[in-house]
Every structure is written in C-alpha cells, then in structure tokens.
Amino acid sequence: MSALVEEIRRQPGMVHRPLTERLIQAYKQGHKQKKEPAASWVEAWENSLPVVITALGDRGLGQVEVIIEFGLPHTDADVDVLLAGVHPGSGEPSYVLVELKQQRTASVHPERSVAVDLGYEKWKLHPVRQVQKYCQYLMESKAVLRGRPERVVGAVLMHNAHDEDVHELFELPASDHGRLYTMDRLEPFRKLLGARLAPKPGGEAAQALIDSAEYEPPKITDVNLTARMGKPERFHLLDEQEMAHQDVHEAVQRVRDGGSKEVIIVRGGPGSGKSAIALELRRTLELAGWDVIHASGAKALTLTLRETYARDAPRGQKGKLDKEATRLFTYFNQLKKLPPDSCDVVICDEAHRIRRHSIDRYTPKEERENPRPQADEIIEAARVPVFLLDDWQSLRPEEVGTAEHLAKRAEALGHKYTVIDLGGMFRAQGSAYFRDWVLKLLSVDTHTPQAWVPDGRMQVQLAESPQEMESFLEERRLEGASTRMVAGFCWPWSAPDDEGNLVQDVDIEGWQRPWNVKAGYAVPDAPDADFWATDPRGTGQIGCVYTAQTFEFDWVGVIIGPDLVWEDDRFTVQRPATCDPELRKKSIDQADIVRCIRNAYHVLLTRGIMGVVLYATDKDTRDALRGYVINSVTHPLPRPMRKILKQ
C-alpha cells in the first residue's frame, strides 16, 4: 500500500490507468465467471480513487489499508472505499467509509428531502444519508464496531463539484457518520483522514477484524415490534429501502398538513427488503404519534407478528397487548370494516395477495351481487395506504395485487399515487444475480433459462434423490443453520389420521414425508401450520408455498414436482399434476394456472439465505437441470469468494 501511495503522489497524472487496470484484473480474478466490473466502478477507480490515495499520501498514511467496493454483509450494497487503520489517539481500530461521487452538480427533490438528482434516470438517496446508513449497518453487523460508534466515520467526496453547485445537499444535517466534502473542501477531507488514521502499522489487523466478523441478519421473530419502549431500529434500511421509508413519512406529513390522500406502491423482488420496510415503517410512524395498521393476506405472517408483538409484554400487560396486536396486525379483508380515513397509514405487506374482492362465506347475499375491489376498500380505509409487493408472487387466481392493478385503482378513485422500485438484495447472501437467475430458470415473463455461474455469494446445489437432499440439509442443521424442505403442491394434503399422527403424503419412490400440519388441526410435537416456518419442530415436515411464503431459512431444499417439467429447453406447467384445490377447478383459465404454478416455484426457490438445493421428481427434468446447475450435494461446497479488492 505504501509504495502505491508514493507512486501516485509523485506522478498523479501518469498512474491512474495502470492502477485501474490492476483493479480490473483483481476483480476478474476474484470471480469465477471472469466478468467485467461495472462501468461505474471502473470510472470511479479511474477518476475518483486517486484523489483518496493522494490525500492519504499527503498525510503520510501509507500504512492504511484501502479496501475497494467493500460489500455490506448479506446485501448487494458496496462501500466505494473503506479505509482501515488505527486511531492516532486511542490506538484502536479506526475506519473511514468514503462514497465517491463524480457529479459536478446536484439538487434535492422539491418534495422529497432525501431524494437527489445526480444525473441518473431515477432519483437517488441523498449521498450523505446513504453513507450514514452504511455506517449504521456496519455498526450493527460487525463485532469490532458494535457499541463503538467512535471507531467509524463516513464521508461523501464530490471532488469535481464546488460548494455552490451542490449547495442544496448541505441542507441535510451532517454527522460523524456522514459529511459532504467537495473540491472546495479537500483540505478538511485530508484533515479528517489525519484525525482518524495514524501514520503507523495496524491497517492489516484492522481490516482482518472488519472482514472476518460474522453477521446474522434479523428475522421477524427476533425483533421487538412495539414502539412503546422506544426501541432503536433493528432493520437497517439502505439506498432504495431508505428512500421508500422516507417517502412514506413525507407523504403522511403532507396529508397531516392538509394535503389529499396519497397511495404509495413499493415494488421489489424476493429479498429486496419489503417486509423490513413495512416493519420499520410501522415502528417509526408509531413513534411519531401516527395511527398505523399492518395488514397482510398471509395468516402465518399475521399470527407470527401478533405473537411477536406481545411476547415481551411487561407483567400484567399480556392480555392488553394481545388485544392491541389483533387490531394493529390484521388481514386485507378486515379493512372494509373500517370507516373511511379512520387511520393515518395502512401498511399492506405481501400486497401481491390482494384479491379481486373480499367476499367470503360470511358475506351477506346483498353484498355479493356487485362487490367492490378489495384494493378500493384498503385505499379508502387510510389517509396514506402503502402497498409492498412482488409482481411475481401472486399464488391464486383471485390474487391480483400487482403494481399496475393498484395504480389503476388509485387513479380510478382520483388519488395521487407513487410507484417505488426496490433494486437491492437482502437475502441469498446479497446475490441479486441469483434472484435474476431464478426468474430466467422458470421463464417468468419473457426470460430465457441460463446456466448458474457461482458468484461467490449464494450456493446452488442439485440432489439426485430426496434422501440426498434431506441428508445434506441435516448436515447444515447440525452445523447450526436453519433449514426447511418445501415442495410444489403435487401430493394430497391429508388431515391427521385417527391416532392424531401426520400422514406421509409426499411419496417419492418410497421416500415418504408428511406435509406440515394442516390448518385447523393440532398434532403432538409438531407446530401448527401458521408457525411451521418459525418453530424448530417444523424441520421434519415438507412445507408448501402457502406456509413458506414471506419466511426465509439459511438453507432450503426445493422438491420440483410433476406439475413443472422440462420440455423444449424450458420448464412447462402440467396442469393435471397439481393437487392445489384452488387450481383444480375447471373454471380456472389455463393462463392463471401457469402463472400461479410458476410463481409458486419462484417463491419456493427464493427462500434461502445461504443456499438452495434442488431435486426434481421427473428424471428428464433432473437430467436437464444438470446443464444449468453444475454443483451437486455430493461434492464439497466451494469456498466463498471474497468480494474485497485489496492493493
């Protein structure tokens, strides 16, 4: 590192490209597919990184470790530059996060204080807020920083811009974890480096500490959902997540200040952080004194949230909190009972499960003749309705919750609406590549299947038998990982037998296992259906898509049944093979059948945090999948590839 600093300090105009070429080669060597780094990265390495290196050289900080594109654990977000060294005063590990921005001008959105125009097609999160959130995330996820906020600072370096050209960006309050530096503030930036990093050895040790620390992402059942104790945030929102969070807050404030109803639609794929946004919104809006209701179409999710909300109730408060939880966490079809605008915000998680209407067996005859759209009932109930959804996760023919449908309903009712797209990934070890690969494998929308190329993040394995899959998952469970097996709905789902035991419904060439407990029944030593995903006793049963949706596990085994087989270079849906009562009705269109079954496997395949194991019951399908997934559970797992490029 010291030789590189000295080289750039002496010849700043001559070594930029050689440095960039070395970084490109290092990046390609760290990825099995030898892919090229993003053009934006190369541009930053070429034009911005030398400014940081030169500043280090000017302060004599050649012993500092420069970590480029440092990946935040379990996300696809990267810190442009992480500087690791020792503090000149305390001698303890010290870190500086630097976000590099090459723009010469920037402005803030007139109505959204954290949205800025940086010259892209879309508004971006304010860079100071961005680096502040990155610091907070690392302080939570890295042991060397947990409880030690003084060990890390954040900086945004806009070295091509003058203060006057980005003056609006200075309106956001700065802090030690996020401050803006421009061309006019290069000397204060150098002073920051000198104040936080000492010109002596220790950088390698500091890097090792922050690089090796393990992080367990929060799960719904780990989080205190109440705001009554003023709990700090648990789900740390980044980039588009934070923009969505702030957009809702600002919309609520506008309505509170006399504005008209606003509808917010947040769209994102599996693992993009929709539920994290929903739960953090519920907490922060309640803390701000607003009336907030969380709604879902998923019984397992709603009951889990109710149980979690009241779990840590103070002595004598359990009954009260149980009643409160029932009101705060409800179902879509219950919102029609609320008077118009009777609450400030309704947060609709899993909004892809919104139905055409709320008719059920208890609906009076007079209401059945001309039912209102369920989306209209939800929009009417709140002053700011918020919908979080994935366009590819509706599972039943009557489920119509897409961004397009909700936008049309808002427009028909005469209300303003905003659609926010989430591009981040907070599952599958942050592998957005894996999420895209699943869509392509299943030929969802217009996608074409492609072979899986290991990306150093998510593990994708094939099993040759269900026994092989089960043994592999059991090994992972004994290592401390959470595991589950799931399957397409291709076998009957029986009630417990006369002795109260689960029936071995899933039968694959003599290998037999039961589904999870059927709703409405109780079985000794097995969790109720609504808690199969969160109760350790669910490990020995097969989960279906309705039980697994919303939840995630370290490792998931997916049994692809005879309802999805490989024909003509892609998966095709076999309608007669489904045992899903909702899809066996003759009145259901073939297009709806195909959509629901593809979406079901899309959900099942994206439940894993660390890895997924695939097994197909159809032999031809297994043979075909070998051309798309090269790793088998009989082979040792490859070592994870590091995403840190170090000089």
C-alpha positions, 0 to 999 in steps of 0.5 A, spaced: 500 500 500 505 504 501 509 504 495 502 505 491 501 511 495 508 514 493 507 512 486 501 516 485 503 522 489 509 523 485 506 522 478 498 523 479 497 524 472 501 518 469 498 512 474 491 512 474 490 507 468 495 502 470 492 502 477 485 501 474 487 496 470 490 492 476 483 493 479 480 490 473 484 484 473 483 483 481 476 483 480 476 478 474 480 474 478 476 474 484 470 471 480 469 465 477 465 467 471 471 472 469 466 478 468 467 485 467 466 490 473 461 495 472 462 501 468 461 505 474 466 502 478 471 502 473 470 510 472 470 511 479 477 507 480 479 511 474 477 518 476 475 518 483 480 513 487 486 517 486 484 523 489 483 518 496 490 515 495 493 522 494 490 525 500 492 519 504 499 520 501 499 527 503 498 525 510 503 520 510 498 514 511 501 509 507 500 504 512 492 504 511 489 499 508 484 501 502 479 496 501 475 497 494 467 496 493 467 493 500 460 489 500 455 490 506 454 483 509 448 479 506 446 485 501 448 487 494 450 494 497 458 496 496 462 501 500 466 505 494 472 505 499 473 503 506 479 505 509 482 501 515 487 503 520 488 505 527 486 511 531 492 516 532 489 517 539 486 511 542 490 506 538 484 502 536 481 500 530 479 506 526 475 506 519 473 511 514 467 509 509 468 514 503 462 514 497 465 517 491 461 521 487 463 524 480 457 529 479 459 536 478 452 538 480 446 536 484 439 538 487 434 535 492 427 533 490 422 539 491 418 534 495 422 529 497 428 531 502 432 525 501 431 524 494 437 527 489 438 528 482 445 526 480 444 525 473 441 518 473 434 516 470 431 515 477 432 519 483 437 517 488 438 517 496 441 523 498 449 521 498 450 523 505 444 519 508 446 513 504 453 513 507 450 514 514 446 508 513 452 504 511 455 506 517 449 504 521 449 497 518 456 496 519 455 498 526 450 493 527 453 487 523 460 487 525 463 485 532 469 490 532 464 496 531 458 494 535 457 499 541 463 503 538 460 508 534 467 512 535 471 507 531 467 509 524 466 515 520 463 516 513 464 521 508 461 523 501 467 526 496 464 530 490 471 532 488 469 535 481 463 539 484 464 546 488 460 548 494 455 552 490 453 547 485 451 542 490 449 547 495 442 544 496 445 537 499 448 541 505 441 542 507 441 535 510 444 535 517 451 532 517 454 527 522 460 523 524 457 518 520 456 522 514 459 529 511 459 532 504 466 534 502 467 537 495 473 540 491 472 546 495 473 542 501 479 537 500 483 540 505 478 538 511 477 531 507 485 530 508 484 533 515 479 528 517 483 522 514 489 525 519 484 525 525 482 518 524 488 514 521 495 514 524 501 514 520 503 507 523 502 499 522 495 496 524 491 497 517 492 489 516 489 487 523 484 492 522 481 490 516 482 482 518 477 484 524 472 488 519 472 482 514 472 476 518 466 478 523 460 474 522 453 477 521 446 474 522 441 478 519 434 479 523 428 475 522 421 477 524 421 473 530 427 476 533 425 483 533 421 487 538 415 490 534 412 495 539 414 502 539 412 503 546 419 502 549 422 506 544 426 501 541 432 503 536 431 500 529 433 493 528 432 493 520 437 497 517 434 500 511 439 502 505 439 506 498 432 504 495 429 501 502 431 508 505 428 512 500 421 508 500 421 509 508 422 516 507 417 517 502 412 514 506 413 519 512 413 525 507 407 523 504 403 522 511 406 529 513 403 532 507 396 529 508 397 531 516 398 538 513 392 538 509 394 535 503 389 529 499 390 522 500 396 519 497 397 511 495 404 509 495 406 502 491 413 499 493 415 494 488 421 489 489 423 482 488 424 476 493 429 479 498 429 486 496 427 488 503 419 489 503 417 486 509 423 490 513 420 496 510 413 495 512 416 493 519 420 499 520 415 503 517 410 501 522 415 502 528 417 509 526 410 512 524 408 509 531 413 513 534 411 519 531 404 519 534 401 516 527 395 511 527 398 505 523 395 498 521 399 492 518 395 488 514 397 482 510 393 476 506 398 471 509 395 468 516 402 465 518 405 472 517 399 475 521 399 470 527 407 470 527 407 478 528 401 478 533 405 473 537 411 477 536 408 483 538 406 481 545 411 476 547 415 481 551 409 484 554 411 487 561 407 483 567 400 484 567 400 487 560 399 480 556 392 480 555 392 488 553 397 487 548 394 481 545 388 485 544 392 491 541 396 486 536 389 483 533 387 490 531 394 493 529 396 486 525 390 484 521 388 481 514 386 485 507 379 483 508 378 486 515 379 493 512 372 494 509 370 494 516 373 500 517 370 507 516 373 511 511 380 515 513 379 512 520 387 511 520 393 515 518 397 509 514 395 502 512 401 498 511 399 492 506 405 487 506 405 481 501 400 486 497 401 481 491 395 477 495 390 482 494 384 479 491 379 481 486 374 482 492 373 480 499 367 476 499 367 470 503 362 465 506 360 470 511 358 475 506 351 477 506 347 475 499 346 483 498 353 484 498 355 479 493 351 481 487 356 487 485 362 487 490 367 492 490 375 491 489 378 489 495 384 494 493 378 500 493 376 498 500 384 498 503 385 505 499 379 508 502 380 505 509 387 510 510 389 517 509 396 514 506 395 506 504 402 503 502 402 497 498 409 492 498 409 487 493 412 482 488 409 482 481 411 475 481 408 472 487 401 472 486 399 464 488 391 464 486 387 466 481 383 471 485 390 474 487 391 480 483 395 485 487 400 487 482 403 494 481 399 496 475 392 493 478 393 498 484 395 504 480 389 503 476 385 503 482 388 509 485 387 513 479 380 510 478 378 513 485 382 520 483 388 519 488 395 521 487 399 515 487 407 513 487 410 507 484 417 505 488 422 500 485 426 496 490 433 494 486 437 491 492 438 484 495 437 482 502 437 475 502 441 469 498 447 472 501 446 479 497 446 475 490 441 479 486 444 475 480 441 469 483 434 472 484 435 474 476 437 467 475 431 464 478 426 468 474 430 466 467 430 458 470 422 458 470 421 463 464 417 468 468 415 473 463 419 473 457 426 470 460 430 465 457 433 459 462 441 460 463 446 456 466 448 458 474 455 461 474 457 461 482 458 468 484 461 467 490 455 469 494 449 464 494 450 456 493 446 452 488 446 445 489 442 439 485 440 432 489 439 426 485 434 423 490 430 426 496 434 422 501 440 426 498 437 432 499 434 431 506 441 428 508 445 434 506 440 439 509 441 435 516 448 436 515 447 444 515 442 443 521 447 440 525 452 445 523 447 450 526 443 453 520 436 453 519 433 449 514 426 447 511 424 442 505 418 445 501 415 442 495 410 444 489 403 442 491 403 435 487 401 430 493 394 430 497 394 434 503 391 429 508 388 431 515 391 427 521 389 420 521 385 417 527 391 416 532 392 424 531 399 422 527 401 426 520 400 422 514 406 421 509 403 424 503 409 426 499 411 419 496 417 419 492 419 412 490 418 410 497 421 416 500 415 418 504 414 425 508 408 428 511 406 435 509 406 440 515 400 440 519 394 442 516 390 448 518 385 447 523 388 441 526 393 440 532 398 434 532 403 432 538 410 435 537 409 438 531 407 446 530 401 448 527 401 450 520 401 458 521 408 457 525 411 451 521 416 456 518 418 459 525 418 453 530 424 448 530 419 442 530 417 444 523 424 441 520 421 434 519 415 436 515 415 438 507 412 445 507 408 448 501 408 455 498 402 457 502 406 456 509 413 458 506 411 464 503 414 471 506 419 466 511 426 465 509 431 459 512 439 459 511 438 453 507 432 450 503 431 444 499 426 445 493 422 438 491 420 440 483 414 436 482 410 433 476 406 439 475 413 443 472 417 439 467 422 440 462 420 440 455 423 444 449 429 447 453 424 450 458 420 448 464 412 447 462 406 447 467 402 440 467 396 442 469 393 435 471 399 434 476 397 439 481 393 437 487 392 445 489 384 445 490 384 452 488 387 450 481 383 444 480 377 447 478 375 447 471 373 454 471 380 456 472 383 459 465 389 455 463 393 462 463 392 463 471 394 456 472 401 457 469 402 463 472 400 461 479 404 454 478 410 458 476 410 463 481 409 458 486 416 455 484 419 462 484 417 463 491 419 456 493 426 457 490 427 464 493 427 462 500 434 461 502 439 465 505 445 461 504 443 456 499 438 452 495 438 445 493 434 442 488 431 435 486 426 434 481 421 428 481 421 427 473 428 424 471 428 428 464 427 434 468 433 432 473 437 430 467 436 437 464 437 441 470 444 438 470 446 443 464 444 449 468 446 447 475 453 444 475 454 443 483 451 437 486 450 435 494 455 430 493 461 434 492 464 439 497 461 446 497 466 451 494 469 456 498 466 463 498 469 468 494 471 474 497 468 480 494 474 485 497 479 488 492 485 489 496 492 493 493 
